[in-house]
Amino acid sequence: KMVLKMYAWEQSFKKSILKIREKELSLLKTAALLNACASFLSNCTSLLISLASFCVFVLIDEHNVMTSETAFVAIAFFNVMRGPLQYFPTVVDSYIQFFVSAKRINKFMNADELDSTSVSHDMSRNEPLTIEGGTFSWGCDKDDKHILHNITLKIQPGQLVAVVGPVGAG
């Protein structure tokens, strides 16, 4: 945000940022609606299961009669099952979040390792930061045109260093 203000880019980025924000708000509204529906169904599950079970019991056979004994036993059973049934949507949501998180962690952990020979820590030197023959690029692609080659830099303690370039260079 500060860089946008410093270079007066607010108007240039406003349209694209608002478009991204609209998409984000639309997704948030959809997620909130789905969450509300899931909560409603979660709270109504035991009632709907009881009602459906009683209807099936009576309609499946004409000799099945809903007596108070049968109704009370069924209601007691459904009350025992109420807790697990109400937590089921939460468990499913947690499982999905776990799966997404595990996938992200797996991607991070299986990423290419940093070459241990490319960085060394020598505390006996006078320069706290030294780069010798460094190569820098935006990504991992060796064919990238925007690569800095053979950079050597020694920074003394307390020295002010600024890396500058054309506007929008990164």
C-alpha positions in Angstrom: 0.0 0.0 0.0 2.8 2.4 0.9 4.6 1.9 -2.5 1.3 2.6 -4.3 0.8 5.8 -2.4 4.5 6.8 -2.8 4.4 6.5 -6.6 0.8 7.8 -6.8 -0.4 4.6 -8.4 -3.7 4.4 -6.6 -5.9 5.3 -9.6 -3.9 2.9 -11.9 -4.5 0.0 -9.6 -8.0 1.0 -8.3 -10.0 -0.8 -11.1 -8.1 -4.1 -10.9 -8.2 -4.1 -7.0 -11.9 -3.4 -7.0 -12.5 -6.2 -9.5 -10.5 -8.6 -7.3 -12.4 -7.4 -4.2 -15.8 -7.9 -5.9 -14.8 -11.5 -6.7 -13.6 -12.0 -3.2 -16.8 -10.5 -1.7 -18.9 -12.7 -4.0 -17.0 -15.8 -2.8 -17.4 -14.7 0.8 -21.1 -14.3 0.4 -21.5 -17.7 -1.2 -19.4 -19.3 1.6 -21.5 -17.5 4.2 -24.7 -18.7 2.6 -23.5 -22.3 2.4 -22.3 -22.1 6.0 -25.8 -20.8 7.1 -27.5 -23.7 5.1 -25.2 -26.2 6.7 -25.8 -24.9 10.2 -29.6 -24.9 9.6 -29.5 -28.5 8.3 -27.2 -29.5 11.2 -29.7 -28.1 13.7 -32.7 -29.7 12.0 -31.1 -33.1 11.3 -32.3 -34.9 14.4 -35.9 -33.6 13.9 -35.9 -34.6 10.2 -34.5 -38.0 10.9 -37.1 -38.6 13.6 -39.9 -37.5 11.3 -38.6 -39.6 8.4 -38.1 -42.7 10.6 -41.6 -42.5 12.0 -43.1 -42.0 8.5 -41.2 -44.9 7.1 -42.1 -47.1 10.1 -45.8 -46.5 9.7 -45.9 -46.6 5.9 -43.7 -49.6 5.3 -46.2 -52.1 6.8 -49.9 -51.6 7.6 -49.4 -53.7 10.8 -46.9 -51.2 12.2 -48.7 -49.0 14.6 -46.9 -46.1 16.3 -47.5 -46.8 20.0 -46.2 -44.6 22.8 -43.7 -47.3 23.7 -42.2 -47.4 20.2 -42.2 -43.6 19.9 -40.4 -43.1 23.3 -37.8 -45.7 22.5 -37.2 -44.1 19.1 -37.0 -40.6 20.5 -34.6 -41.7 23.2 -32.4 -43.3 20.5 -32.5 -40.2 18.4 -31.6 -38.0 21.4 -28.5 -40.2 21.9 -27.6 -39.7 18.2 -28.3 -36.0 18.2 -24.8 -34.9 19.3 -22.9 -36.9 16.7 -25.3 -35.9 14.0 -25.0 -32.2 14.8 -21.2 -32.4 14.7 -21.0 -34.3 11.4 -21.0 -31.1 9.2 -18.3 -29.6 11.4 -16.2 -32.8 11.1 -16.6 -32.8 7.3 -15.5 -29.1 7.2 -12.5 -29.8 9.4 -11.5 -32.8 7.3 -11.6 -30.6 4.1 -9.5 -27.9 5.8 -7.1 -30.6 7.0 -6.8 -32.0 3.5 -6.1 -28.5 1.9 -3.6 -27.7 4.7 -1.8 -31.0 4.3 -1.6 -30.5 0.6 0.0 -27.1 1.1 2.4 -28.4 3.7 3.3 -31.3 1.4 4.0 -28.9 -1.5 6.2 -26.7 0.7 8.1 -29.7 2.2 8.7 -31.3 -1.2 9.9 -28.0 -2.8 13.5 -27.9 -4.0 16.0 -27.5 -1.2 18.4 -24.6 -1.1 21.9 -25.6 -2.2 23.9 -25.6 1.1 27.1 -24.6 -0.7 25.6 -21.4 -2.1 25.4 -19.7 1.3 28.0 -19.6 4.0 28.2 -17.9 7.4 31.6 -16.6 8.4 31.3 -14.5 11.5 35.0 -13.7 11.7 34.7 -11.2 8.7 34.3 -7.5 9.2 31.5 -7.1 6.7 28.2 -8.4 8.2 26.8 -8.8 4.7 28.9 -10.0 1.7 27.8 -11.2 -1.7 30.5 -12.6 -4.0 29.6 -13.5 -7.5 25.9 -13.7 -6.7 23.2 -14.4 -9.3 19.7 -13.2 -8.7 16.4 -13.8 -10.6 12.7 -13.4 -10.0 12.0 -17.1 -10.4 13.8 -20.5 -10.8 13.9 -20.4 -14.6 17.4 -20.2 -15.9 16.2 -18.8 -19.2 14.7 -15.7 -17.4 15.8 -12.5 -19.1 15.6 -10.5 -15.8 18.6 -12.0 -14.0 21.5 -10.2 -12.3 24.8 -12.0 -12.8 28.1 -11.9 -11.0 27.1 -9.4 -8.3 29.7 -8.7 -5.7 28.7 -6.5 -2.7 30.3 -5.8 0.7 28.3 -3.8 3.3 29.9 -2.4 6.3 28.2 -2.0 9.7 26.0 1.1 9.8 26.3 1.6 6.0 23.2 2.8 4.2 22.4 0.8 1.1 19.6 1.4 -1.5 18.8 -0.8 -4.5 17.0 1.4 -7.1 15.7 0.9 -10.5 13.1 2.1 -13.0 9.4 2.4 -11.8 7.7 -1.0 -11.8 11.0 -2.9 -12.0 10.3 -4.8 -8.9 
